[in-house]
Amino acid sequence: MSDGLRCSTCGQDTVIEIELTLPDGSAVVFCSCHRCESKWWDRDGEQLDLDSLVDVTRREP
Ligand SMILES: [Zn+2]
């Protein structure tokens, strides 16, 4: 599928990407590493804190 995406924790390219659109309309990518089970969010190539994302998803439209 996509290449070049590597886990910043273990350095492997066993990363699964899931694209999501948040309630506020912004697109984010949920990334999960198969190998070390690291998880992170990515928006426009920028990693997001889980905390700030929870903030966004809790906002009701
Ligand atoms: Zn990893």
N, CA, C, O and the ligand as a Tripos MOL2 file, in Angstrom:
@<TRIPOS>MOLECULE
protein
  245   243    62     0     0
PROTEIN
NO_CHARGES

@<TRIPOS>ATOM
      1 N           0.8540   -1.1870    0.0000 N.3       1 MET1
      2 CA          0.0000    0.0000    0.0000 C.3       1 MET1
      3 C           0.8980    1.2490    0.0000 C.2       1 MET1
      4 O           1.4570    1.6020   -1.0390 O.2       1 MET1
      5 N           1.0350    1.8840    1.0960 N.am      2 SER2
      6 CA          1.9090    3.0450    1.1490 C.3       2 SER2
      7 C           3.2850    2.6010    1.6190 C.2       2 SER2
      8 O           3.4240    1.6400    2.3760 O.2       2 SER2
      9 N           4.2870    3.3140    1.1570 N.am      3 ASP3
     10 CA          5.6090    2.9790    1.6600 C.3       3 ASP3
     11 C           6.2190    4.2090    2.3270 C.2       3 ASP3
     12 O           5.7120    5.3230    2.2000 O.2       3 ASP3
     13 N           7.2860    3.9840    3.0180 N.am      4 GLY4
     14 CA          7.9870    5.0960    3.6290 C.3       4 GLY4
     15 C           7.5140    5.4190    5.0320 C.2       4 GLY4
     16 O           8.1390    6.2150    5.7330 O.2       4 GLY4
     17 N           6.4110    4.8050    5.4490 N.am      5 LEU5
     18 CA          5.9510    5.0890    6.8020 C.3       5 LEU5
     19 C           6.5780    4.0970    7.7670 C.2       5 LEU5
     20 O           6.3630    2.8880    7.6820 O.2       5 LEU5
     21 N           7.3430    4.6360    8.6680 N.am      6 ARG6
     22 CA          8.0250    3.7740    9.6250 C.3       6 ARG6
     23 C           7.6500    4.1270   11.0430 C.2       6 ARG6
     24 O           7.3650    5.2780   11.3730 O.2       6 ARG6
     25 N           7.6590    3.1120   11.8620 N.am      7 CYS7
     26 CA          7.4170    3.3280   13.2760 C.3       7 CYS7
     27 C           8.5990    4.0660   13.8840 C.2       7 CYS7
     28 O           9.7490    3.6630   13.7070 O.2       7 CYS7
     29 N           8.3180    5.1280   14.5890 N.am      8 SER8
     30 CA          9.3990    5.9000   15.1930 C.3       8 SER8
     31 C           9.9150    5.2350   16.4550 C.2       8 SER8
     32 O          10.9380    5.6430   17.0050 O.2       8 SER8
     33 N           9.2100    4.2170   16.9110 N.am      9 THR9
     34 CA          9.6370    3.5290   18.1270 C.3       9 THR9
     35 C          10.5750    2.3640   17.8190 C.2       9 THR9
     36 O          11.6490    2.2500   18.4100 O.2       9 THR9
     37 N          10.1650    1.5040   16.8960 N.am     10 CYS10
     38 CA         10.9670    0.3090   16.6140 C.3      10 CYS10
     39 C          11.6400    0.3630   15.2490 C.2      10 CYS10
     40 O          12.4830   -0.4830   14.9500 O.2      10 CYS10
     41 N          11.2880    1.3370   14.4150 N.am     11 GLY11
     42 CA         11.9760    1.5100   13.1470 C.3      11 GLY11
     43 C          11.5240    0.5760   12.0400 C.2      11 GLY11
     44 O          12.0950    0.5960   10.9490 O.2      11 GLY11
     45 N          10.5190   -0.2370   12.2930 N.am     12 GLN12
     46 CA         10.0230   -1.1600   11.2800 C.3      12 GLN12
     47 C           8.9450   -0.4780   10.4320 C.2      12 GLN12
     48 O           8.3510    0.5210   10.8380 O.2      12 GLN12
     49 N           8.7090   -1.0460    9.2430 N.am     13 ASP13
     50 CA          7.6740   -0.4710    8.3910 C.3      13 ASP13
     51 C           6.3890   -1.2880    8.4650 C.2      13 ASP13
     52 O           5.6340   -1.3690    7.4970 O.2      13 ASP13
     53 N           6.1580   -1.8770    9.6000 N.am     14 THR14
     54 CA          4.9520   -2.6750    9.8240 C.3      14 THR14
     55 C           3.8550   -1.8030   10.4170 C.2      14 THR14
     56 O           3.2680   -2.1270   11.4490 O.2      14 THR14
     57 N           3.5940   -0.7000    9.7470 N.am     15 VAL15
     58 CA          2.6380    0.2630   10.2710 C.3      15 VAL15
     59 C           1.3490    0.2390    9.4700 C.2      15 VAL15
     60 O           1.3620    0.3040    8.2410 O.2      15 VAL15
     61 N           0.2660    0.1480   10.1680 N.am     16 ILE16
     62 CA         -1.0500    0.1800    9.5510 C.3      16 ILE16
     63 C          -1.6050    1.6010    9.6310 C.2      16 ILE16
     64 O          -1.5310    2.2500   10.6740 O.2      16 ILE16
     65 N          -2.1560    2.0690    8.5260 N.am     17 GLU17
     66 CA         -2.7290    3.4160    8.5040 C.3      17 GLU17
     67 C          -4.2290    3.3400    8.3060 C.2      17 GLU17
     68 O          -4.7120    2.6130    7.4380 O.2      17 GLU17
     69 N          -4.9510    4.0750    9.0950 N.am     18 ILE18
     70 CA         -6.3980    4.1530    8.9340 C.3      18 ILE18
     71 C          -6.7920    5.6250    8.8420 C.2      18 ILE18
     72 O          -6.5680    6.3970    9.7740 O.2      18 ILE18
     73 N          -7.3750    5.9990    7.7190 N.am     19 GLU19
     74 CA         -7.7590    7.3970    7.5520 C.3      19 GLU19
     75 C          -9.1330    7.6480    8.1550 C.2      19 GLU19
     76 O         -10.0730    6.8780    7.9570 O.2      19 GLU19
     77 N          -9.2220    8.7320    8.8880 N.am     20 LEU20
     78 CA        -10.4710    9.0890    9.5390 C.3      20 LEU20
     79 C         -10.7490   10.5700    9.3430 C.2      20 LEU20
     80 O          -9.8340   11.3780    9.1830 O.2      20 LEU20
     81 N         -12.0100   10.9020    9.3580 N.am     21 THR21
     82 CA        -12.3760   12.3110    9.3450 C.3      21 THR21
     83 C         -13.0360   12.6470   10.6740 C.2      21 THR21
     84 O         -14.0040   12.0070   11.0850 O.2      21 THR21
     85 N         -12.5110   13.6340   11.3160 N.am     22 LEU22
     86 CA        -13.0300   14.0230   12.6190 C.3      22 LEU22
     87 C         -14.3360   14.7970   12.4700 C.2      22 LEU22
     88 O         -14.6460   15.3130   11.3960 O.2      22 LEU22
     89 N         -15.0960   14.8680   13.5630 N.am     23 PRO23
     90 CA        -16.3620   15.6190   13.5270 C.3      23 PRO23
     91 C         -16.1840   17.0590   13.0680 C.2      23 PRO23
     92 O         -17.1200   17.6400   12.5200 O.2      23 PRO23
     93 N         -15.0430   17.6370   13.2690 N.am     24 ASP24
     94 CA        -14.8320   19.0250   12.8280 C.3      24 ASP24
     95 C         -14.3770   19.1010   11.3710 C.2      24 ASP24
     96 O         -14.0660   20.1820   10.8700 O.2      24 ASP24
     97 N         -14.3390   17.9500   10.6920 N.am     25 GLY25
     98 CA        -14.0560   17.9420    9.2590 C.3      25 GLY25
     99 C         -12.5980   17.7680    8.9040 C.2      25 GLY25
    100 O         -12.2690   17.6480    7.7240 O.2      25 GLY25
    101 N         -11.7220   17.7500    9.8720 N.am     26 SER26
    102 CA        -10.3150   17.5770    9.5510 C.3      26 SER26
    103 C          -9.9900   16.0960    9.3970 C.2      26 SER26
    104 O         -10.5220   15.2480   10.1140 O.2      26 SER26
    105 N          -9.1170   15.8070    8.4610 N.am     27 ALA27
    106 CA         -8.7340   14.4250    8.2030 C.3      27 ALA27
    107 C          -7.4940   14.0760    9.0010 C.2      27 ALA27
    108 O          -6.5310   14.8410    9.0460 O.2      27 ALA27
    109 N          -7.5300   12.9270    9.6210 N.am     28 VAL28
    110 CA         -6.3730   12.4550   10.3640 C.3      28 VAL28
    111 C          -6.1080   11.0100    9.9630 C.2      28 VAL28
    112 O          -6.9780   10.3330    9.4150 O.2      28 VAL28
    113 N          -4.9060   10.5570   10.2420 N.am     29 VAL29
    114 CA         -4.5480    9.1720    9.9870 C.3      29 VAL29
    115 C          -4.1680    8.5280   11.3100 C.2      29 VAL29
    116 O          -3.2940    9.0070   12.0320 O.2      29 VAL29
    117 N          -4.8410    7.4460   11.6030 N.am     30 PHE30
    118 CA         -4.4880    6.6790   12.7880 C.3      30 PHE30
    119 C          -3.4530    5.6440   12.3780 C.2      30 PHE30
    120 O          -3.6900    4.8410   11.4770 O.2      30 PHE30
    121 N          -2.3100    5.6660   13.0400 N.am     31 CYS31
    122 CA         -1.2270    4.7560   12.7040 C.3      31 CYS31
    123 C          -0.9980    3.7940   13.8610 C.2      31 CYS31
    124 O          -0.9830    4.1820   15.0290 O.2      31 CYS31
    125 N          -0.8200    2.5330   13.5010 N.am     32 SER32
    126 CA         -0.5750    1.5330   14.5240 C.3      32 SER32
    127 C           0.5300    0.5940   14.0530 C.2      32 SER32
    128 O           0.4680    0.0510   12.9500 O.2      32 SER32
    129 N           1.5190    0.4140   14.8820 N.am     33 CYS33
    130 CA          2.6300   -0.4690   14.5290 C.3      33 CYS33
    131 C           2.3060   -1.8940   14.9690 C.2      33 CYS33
    132 O           1.9700   -2.1560   16.1230 O.2      33 CYS33
    133 N           2.4210   -2.8020   13.9980 N.am     34 HIS34
    134 CA          2.1440   -4.2000   14.2200 C.3      34 HIS34
    135 C           3.1340   -4.8330   15.1870 C.2      34 HIS34
    136 O           2.7960   -5.7140   15.9770 O.2      34 HIS34
    137 N           4.3500   -4.3590   15.0950 N.am     35 ARG35
    138 CA          5.4490   -5.0200   15.7860 C.3      35 ARG35
    139 C           5.5250   -4.6500   17.2650 C.2      35 ARG35
    140 O           5.6120   -5.5240   18.1280 O.2      35 ARG35
    141 N           5.4910   -3.3480   17.5510 N.am     36 CYS36
    142 CA          5.6690   -2.9350   18.9420 C.3      36 CYS36
    143 C           4.3910   -2.3410   19.5310 C.2      36 CYS36
    144 O           4.3500   -1.9440   20.6960 O.2      36 CYS36
    145 N           3.3400   -2.2890   18.6930 N.am     37 GLU37
    146 CA          2.0320   -1.8190   19.1510 C.3      37 GLU37
    147 C           2.0240   -0.3440   19.5390 C.2      37 GLU37
    148 O           1.1720    0.0910   20.3140 O.2      37 GLU37
    149 N           2.9520    0.4090   19.0130 N.am     38 SER38
    150 CA          2.8810    1.8600   19.1680 C.3      38 SER38
    151 C           1.6890    2.3800   18.3780 C.2      38 SER38
    152 O           1.3580    1.8530   17.3160 O.2      38 SER38
    153 N           1.0630    3.3940   18.8930 N.am     39 LYS39
    154 CA         -0.0560    4.0180   18.2050 C.3      39 LYS39
    155 C           0.1040    5.5270   18.2360 C.2      39 LYS39
    156 O           0.5020    6.1080   19.2460 O.2      39 LYS39
    157 N          -0.2070    6.1370   17.1290 N.am     40 TRP40
    158 CA         -0.1640    7.5930   17.1000 C.3      40 TRP40
    159 C          -1.1030    8.1090   16.0250 C.2      40 TRP40
    160 O          -1.5820    7.3560   15.1770 O.2      40 TRP40
    161 N          -1.3540    9.4100   16.0800 N.am     41 TRP41
    162 CA         -2.2100   10.0640   15.0990 C.3      41 TRP41
    163 C          -1.3740   11.0290   14.2870 C.2      41 TRP41
    164 O          -0.4150   11.6260   14.7770 O.2      41 TRP41
    165 N          -1.7620   11.1610   13.0420 N.am     42 ASP42
    166 CA         -1.0140   12.0030   12.1330 C.3      42 ASP42
    167 C          -1.9710   12.9140   11.3780 C.2      42 ASP42
    168 O          -2.9620   12.4510   10.8120 O.2      42 ASP42
    169 N          -1.6770   14.1940   11.3710 N.am     43 ARG43
    170 CA         -2.4900   15.1240   10.5800 C.3      43 ARG43
    171 C          -1.5650   16.0210    9.7810 C.2      43 ARG43
    172 O          -0.7410   16.7450   10.3390 O.2      43 ARG43
    173 N          -1.7150   15.9620    8.4580 N.am     44 ASP44
    174 CA         -0.8590   16.7470    7.5660 C.3      44 ASP44
    175 C           0.6230   16.5030    7.8530 C.2      44 ASP44
    176 O           1.4300   17.4320    7.8420 O.2      44 ASP44
    177 N           0.9620   15.2540    8.1080 N.am     45 GLY45
    178 CA          2.3530   14.9060    8.3450 C.3      45 GLY45
    179 C           2.8490   15.2620    9.7280 C.2      45 GLY45
    180 O           4.0400   15.1520   10.0210 O.2      45 GLY45
    181 N           1.9350   15.6870   10.5710 N.am     46 GLU46
    182 CA          2.3000   16.1170   11.9100 C.3      46 GLU46
    183 C           1.6980   15.1650   12.9260 C.2      46 GLU46
    184 O           0.5080   14.8550   12.8700 O.2      46 GLU46
    185 N           2.5140   14.7080   13.8460 N.am     47 GLN47
    186 CA          1.9850   13.7980   14.8430 C.3      47 GLN47
    187 C           1.1660   14.5420   15.8850 C.2      47 GLN47
    188 O           1.5340   15.6270   16.3360 O.2      47 GLN47
    189 N           0.0590   13.9390   16.2530 N.am     48 LEU48
    190 CA         -0.8260   14.5650   17.2270 C.3      48 LEU48
    191 C          -0.7750   13.8200   18.5470 C.2      48 LEU48
    192 O          -0.5730   12.6070   18.5960 O.2      48 LEU48
    193 N          -0.9600   14.5620   19.5890 N.am     49 ASP49
    194 CA         -1.1390   13.9430   20.9010 C.3      49 ASP49
    195 C          -2.4960   13.2670   20.9580 C.2      49 ASP49
    196 O          -3.4790   13.7910   20.4340 O.2      49 ASP49
    197 N          -2.5500   12.1300   21.5790 N.am     50 LEU50
    198 CA         -3.8470   11.4920   21.7950 C.3      50 LEU50
    199 C          -4.7640   12.4080   22.5930 C.2      50 LEU50
    200 O          -5.9690   12.4610   22.3480 O.2      50 LEU50
    201 N          -4.1940   13.1170   23.5350 N.am     51 ASP51
    202 CA         -4.9820   14.0070   24.3830 C.3      51 ASP51
    203 C          -5.6910   15.0800   23.5720 C.2      51 ASP51
    204 O          -6.8830   15.3220   23.7620 O.2      51 ASP51
    205 N          -4.9620   15.7210   22.6710 N.am     52 SER52
    206 CA         -5.5710   16.7990   21.8970 C.3      52 SER52
    207 C          -6.6220   16.2330   20.9610 C.2      52 SER52
    208 O          -7.5980   16.9120   20.6420 O.2      52 SER52
    209 N          -6.4330   14.9860   20.5120 N.am     53 LEU53
    210 CA         -7.4050   14.3860   19.6150 C.3      53 LEU53
    211 C          -8.6880   14.0330   20.3520 C.2      53 LEU53
    212 O          -9.7870   14.2480   19.8400 O.2      53 LEU53
    213 N          -8.5460   13.5020   21.5320 N.am     54 VAL54
    214 CA         -9.7190   13.2000   22.3480 C.3      54 VAL54
    215 C         -10.5340   14.4640   22.5670 C.2      54 VAL54
    216 O         -11.7650   14.4510   22.5620 O.2      54 VAL54
    217 N          -9.8090   15.5460   22.7590 N.am     55 ASP55
    218 CA        -10.4480   16.8510   22.8840 C.3      55 ASP55
    219 C         -11.3350   17.1600   21.6920 C.2      55 ASP55
    220 O         -12.4780   17.5900   21.8490 O.2      55 ASP55
    221 N         -10.7990   16.9390   20.4980 N.am     56 VAL56
    222 CA        -11.5300   17.2420   19.2770 C.3      56 VAL56
    223 C         -12.7520   16.3470   19.1210 C.2      56 VAL56
    224 O         -13.8380   16.8130   18.7790 O.2      56 VAL56
    225 N         -12.5610   15.0580   19.3750 N.am     57 THR57
    226 CA        -13.6580   14.1200   19.1530 C.3      57 THR57
    227 C         -14.7680   14.2840   20.1740 C.2      57 THR57
    228 O         -15.8970   13.8490   19.9490 O.2      57 THR57
    229 N         -14.4480   14.9060   21.2890 N.am     58 ARG58
    230 CA        -15.4900   15.0830   22.3120 C.3      58 ARG58
    231 C         -16.3800   16.2830   22.0390 C.2      58 ARG58
    232 O         -17.4690   16.4180   22.5980 O.2      58 ARG58
    233 N         -15.8900   17.1460   21.1670 N.am     59 ARG59
    234 CA        -16.6650   18.3280   20.8200 C.3      59 ARG59
    235 C         -17.9000   17.9280   20.0010 C.2      59 ARG59
    236 O         -17.7680   17.3030   18.9490 O.2      59 ARG59
    237 N         -19.0440   18.2710   20.4590 N.am     60 GLU60
    238 CA        -20.2610   17.9400   19.7130 C.3      60 GLU60
    239 C         -20.4970   18.9800   18.6180 C.2      60 GLU60
    240 O         -20.2590   20.1690   18.8260 O.2      60 GLU60
    241 N         -20.9640   18.5300   17.4570 N.am     61 PRO61
    242 CA        -21.2260   19.4800   16.3780 C.3      61 PRO61
    243 C         -22.4150   20.4050   16.6870 C.2      61 PRO61
    244 O         -22.7600   21.2610   15.8720 O.2      61 PRO61
    245 ZN          6.9210   -0.1670   16.1480 Zn       62 ZN62
@<TRIPOS>BOND
     1     1     2 1
     2     2     3 1
     3     3     4 2
     4     3     5 am
     5     5     6 1
     6     6     7 1
     7     7     8 2
     8     7     9 am
     9     9    10 1
    10    10    11 1
    11    11    12 2
    12    11    13 am
    13    13    14 1
    14    14    15 1
    15    15    16 2
    16    15    17 am
    17    17    18 1
    18    18    19 1
    19    19    20 2
    20    19    21 am
    21    21    22 1
    22    22    23 1
    23    23    24 2
    24    23    25 am
    25    25    26 1
    26    26    27 1
    27    27    28 2
    28    27    29 am
    29    29    30 1
    30    30    31 1
    31    31    32 2
    32    31    33 am
    33    33    34 1
    34    34    35 1
    35    35    36 2
    36    35    37 am
    37    37    38 1
    38    38    39 1
    39    39    40 2
    40    39    41 am
    41    41    42 1
    42    42    43 1
    43    43    44 2
    44    43    45 am
    45    45    46 1
    46    46    47 1
    47    47    48 2
    48    47    49 am
    49    49    50 1
    50    50    51 1
    51    51    52 2
    52    51    53 am
    53    53    54 1
    54    54    55 1
    55    55    56 2
    56    55    57 am
    57    57    58 1
    58    58    59 1
    59    59    60 2
    60    59    61 am
    61    61    62 1
    62    62    63 1
    63    63    64 2
    64    63    65 am
    65    65    66 1
    66    66    67 1
    67    67    68 2
    68    67    69 am
    69    69    70 1
    70    70    71 1
    71    71    72 2
    72    71    73 am
    73    73    74 1
    74    74    75 1
    75    75    76 2
    76    75    77 am
    77    77    78 1
    78    78    79 1
    79    79    80 2
    80    79    81 am
    81    81    82 1
    82    82    83 1
    83    83    84 2
    84    83    85 am
    85    85    86 1
    86    86    87 1
    87    87    88 2
    88    87    89 am
    89    89    90 1
    90    90    91 1
    91    91    92 2
    92    91    93 am
    93    93    94 1
    94    94    95 1
    95    95    96 2
    96    95    97 am
    97    97    98 1
    98    98    99 1
    99    99   100 2
   100    99   101 am
   101   101   102 1
   102   102   103 1
   103   103   104 2
   104   103   105 am
   105   105   106 1
   106   106   107 1
   107   107   108 2
   108   107   109 am
   109   109   110 1
   110   110   111 1
   111   111   112 2
   112   111   113 am
   113   113   114 1
   114   114   115 1
   115   115   116 2
   116   115   117 am
   117   117   118 1
   118   118   119 1
   119   119   120 2
   120   119   121 am
   121   121   122 1
   122   122   123 1
   123   123   124 2
   124   123   125 am
   125   125   126 1
   126   126   127 1
   127   127   128 2
   128   127   129 am
   129   129   130 1
   130   130   131 1
   131   131   132 2
   132   131   133 am
   133   133   134 1
   134   134   135 1
   135   135   136 2
   136   135   137 am
   137   137   138 1
   138   138   139 1
   139   139   140 2
   140   139   141 am
   141   141   142 1
   142   142   143 1
   143   143   144 2
   144   143   145 am
   145   145   146 1
   146   146   147 1
   147   147   148 2
   148   147   149 am
   149   149   150 1
   150   150   151 1
   151   151   152 2
   152   151   153 am
   153   153   154 1
   154   154   155 1
   155   155   156 2
   156   155   157 am
   157   157   158 1
   158   158   159 1
   159   159   160 2
   160   159   161 am
   161   161   162 1
   162   162   163 1
   163   163   164 2
   164   163   165 am
   165   165   166 1
   166   166   167 1
   167   167   168 2
   168   167   169 am
   169   169   170 1
   170   170   171 1
   171   171   172 2
   172   171   173 am
   173   173   174 1
   174   174   175 1
   175   175   176 2
   176   175   177 am
   177   177   178 1
   178   178   179 1
   179   179   180 2
   180   179   181 am
   181   181   182 1
   182   182   183 1
   183   183   184 2
   184   183   185 am
   185   185   186 1
   186   186   187 1
   187   187   188 2
   188   187   189 am
   189   189   190 1
   190   190   191 1
   191   191   192 2
   192   191   193 am
   193   193   194 1
   194   194   195 1
   195   195   196 2
   196   195   197 am
   197   197   198 1
   198   198   199 1
   199   199   200 2
   200   199   201 am
   201   201   202 1
   202   202   203 1
   203   203   204 2
   204   203   205 am
   205   205   206 1
   206   206   207 1
   207   207   208 2
   208   207   209 am
   209   209   210 1
   210   210   211 1
   211   211   212 2
   212   211   213 am
   213   213   214 1
   214   214   215 1
   215   215   216 2
   216   215   217 am
   217   217   218 1
   218   218   219 1
   219   219   220 2
   220   219   221 am
   221   221   222 1
   222   222   223 1
   223   223   224 2
   224   223   225 am
   225   225   226 1
   226   226   227 1
   227   227   228 2
   228   227   229 am
   229   229   230 1
   230   230   231 1
   231   231   232 2
   232   231   233 am
   233   233   234 1
   234   234   235 1
   235   235   236 2
   236   235   237 am
   237   237   238 1
   238   238   239 1
   239   239   240 2
   240   239   241 am
   241   241   242 1
   242   242   243 1
   243   243   244 2
@<TRIPOS>SUBSTRUCTURE
     1 MET1         2 RESIDUE 1 A MET
     2 SER2         6 RESIDUE 1 A SER
     3 ASP3        10 RESIDUE 1 A ASP
     4 GLY4        14 RESIDUE 1 A GLY
     5 LEU5        18 RESIDUE 1 A LEU
     6 ARG6        22 RESIDUE 1 A ARG
     7 CYS7        26 RESIDUE 1 A CYS
     8 SER8        30 RESIDUE 1 A SER
     9 THR9        34 RESIDUE 1 A THR
    10 CYS10       38 RESIDUE 1 A CYS
    11 GLY11       42 RESIDUE 1 A GLY
    12 GLN12       46 RESIDUE 1 A GLN
    13 ASP13       50 RESIDUE 1 A ASP
    14 THR14       54 RESIDUE 1 A THR
    15 VAL15       58 RESIDUE 1 A VAL
    16 ILE16       62 RESIDUE 1 A ILE
    17 GLU17       66 RESIDUE 1 A GLU
    18 ILE18       70 RESIDUE 1 A ILE
    19 GLU19       74 RESIDUE 1 A GLU
    20 LEU20       78 RESIDUE 1 A LEU
    21 THR21       82 RESIDUE 1 A THR
    22 LEU22       86 RESIDUE 1 A LEU
    23 PRO23       90 RESIDUE 1 A PRO
    24 ASP24       94 RESIDUE 1 A ASP
    25 GLY25       98 RESIDUE 1 A GLY
    26 SER26      102 RESIDUE 1 A SER
    27 ALA27      106 RESIDUE 1 A ALA
    28 VAL28      110 RESIDUE 1 A VAL
    29 VAL29      114 RESIDUE 1 A VAL
    30 PHE30      118 RESIDUE 1 A PHE
    31 CYS31      122 RESIDUE 1 A CYS
    32 SER32      126 RESIDUE 1 A SER
    33 CYS33      130 RESIDUE 1 A CYS
    34 HIS34      134 RESIDUE 1 A HIS
    35 ARG35      138 RESIDUE 1 A ARG
    36 CYS36      142 RESIDUE 1 A CYS
    37 GLU37      146 RESIDUE 1 A GLU
    38 SER38      150 RESIDUE 1 A SER
    39 LYS39      154 RESIDUE 1 A LYS
    40 TRP40      158 RESIDUE 1 A TRP
    41 TRP41      162 RESIDUE 1 A TRP
    42 ASP42      166 RESIDUE 1 A ASP
    43 ARG43      170 RESIDUE 1 A ARG
    44 ASP44      174 RESIDUE 1 A ASP
    45 GLY45      178 RESIDUE 1 A GLY
    46 GLU46      182 RESIDUE 1 A GLU
    47 GLN47      186 RESIDUE 1 A GLN
    48 LEU48      190 RESIDUE 1 A LEU
    49 ASP49      194 RESIDUE 1 A ASP
    50 LEU50      198 RESIDUE 1 A LEU
    51 ASP51      202 RESIDUE 1 A ASP
    52 SER52      206 RESIDUE 1 A SER
    53 LEU53      210 RESIDUE 1 A LEU
    54 VAL54      214 RESIDUE 1 A VAL
    55 ASP55      218 RESIDUE 1 A ASP
    56 VAL56      222 RESIDUE 1 A VAL
    57 THR57      226 RESIDUE 1 A THR
    58 ARG58      230 RESIDUE 1 A ARG
    59 ARG59      234 RESIDUE 1 A ARG
    60 GLU60      238 RESIDUE 1 A GLU
    61 PRO61      242 RESIDUE 1 A PRO
    62 ZN62       245 GROUP 0 **** ****
